[in-house]
């Protein structure tokens, strides 16, 4: 009985808090109409916020993760490269400045090929895949490509996947039933590194490993939803987790231009995750991750089929209001409204309503992808986005 009462209390507190959030979001949405917003101005404000995080001493490329951070970190440096290139701002740098920035990043590469920042070292960094070294490395490859550079050495951590049957054995060993979204992060991290070593270091074994991974994924994709993970996806939370899981996997398919099975079911699943305020999470104050995990694939699916095009356009228009609502007065964006966000380490932890580099980049990336589907909207007037040809989170196949 005591346990039951505690659970009821938790649900009541959550309901009251959610009611407060809904009320504030409703008021703010009414105040901030899309027609009165220019993404060009949003971009300018985001760049000013980014510049405010520059360390401005020692070397090119050092940035703080947020205004409250006490030390510059590699994660922040990489996010800045990705954001500035996305909005064509990095073009202002000289070739010499780009070389220095790339050298700064490459100083963090270790013998196994992974990039490690000692200021962020903790037990999680070596173990988890939604943050940590493997996750960081999957971002680094794009940043280096943007800076006209590449990793100093191939990813030797991938050697365990080389050889007939080894990649299949590895993906089979992952704990899909325990935490499918995190497992899919692992698949993406390793997949991106394999794609990079295949394309930038000409390693044939990487191509063979990817083939085994794709074969396994094709066999285990749910025909009813197009998702991976714990079936059935019969509640909003399970469906959301399924789409988040699939996003990390679809990214690999998108980059390699591989056909995606059950395409119409995939679209249905993503569309169904949108909430009443335009975000794509179960809670009304959906996060930058939850939002882009549906936005990114919907934008790409739009050009693969004529199925439900009008519905995709409709939900993306609605999503625009929500994304823009997550920008603060300082120009940066929040990961999730009204909540503290601990991203792996205290140097990457932000208080409620505090801007940070990760969500600022990720939410701007969402805006950029939506512009591919809705380029003629008034709010995009004068905007220009660009994408490097490189595996990872930030590419676009025409």
Buried (B, 14 or more C-beta within 10 A) or exposed (E): EEEEEEEEEEEEEEEEBEEEBBEBBEEEBEEEEBEEBBBBEBBBBBBEBBBBBBBEEEEBBBBBBBBEBEEBBBBBBBBBBBBBBBBEBBEEBEEEBBBBBBBBBBEBBEEBBBBBBEBBEEEBBEEBBBBBBBBBBBBBBBBBBBBEBBBEBBBEBBEEBBEEEBBBEBBEEBEBEEBBBBBBBBBBBBBBBBBBBBBBBEBEBBBBBBEBBBEBBEEEBBEEBBBBBBEEBEEBEBBBBBBBBBBBBBBBBBBBEBEBBBBEBBBBBBBBBBBEBBBBBBBBBBBBBBBBBBBBBBBBBBEBBEBBBEBBBEBBBBBBBBBBBBBBEBBBBBBBBEBEBEBBBEBBBBEEEBBBBBBBBBBBBBBBBBBBBBEEBEBBEEBEBBBBEBBBBBBBEE
